[in-house]
Amino acid sequence: MSVAVVELSDKLSVGDKILIQGATTNFEQTVQSMQIEHKNITTAEAGQSIGLKVEQRVREGDKVYKIIE
């Protein structure tokens, strides 16, 4: 696992399902861990930059979408 820095445009919480897409990236995962300034959080709001634990390699410019069911 690695960590991606994500600038949020909407609220995101641990347990939410997300899709990460880019030129060579395309996978879904459940948010398991997020941090702001090395402190674990369970929810982040629009406009915040977070560290997001990801299951696969992500690249600069990849997009993160929240899956709404």
Buried (B, 14 or more C-beta within 10 A) or exposed (E): EEBBEBEBEEEBEBEBEBBBBEEEBEEEBEBEBBBEEEEEBEEBEEEBEBBBBBEEEBEEEBEBEBEEE
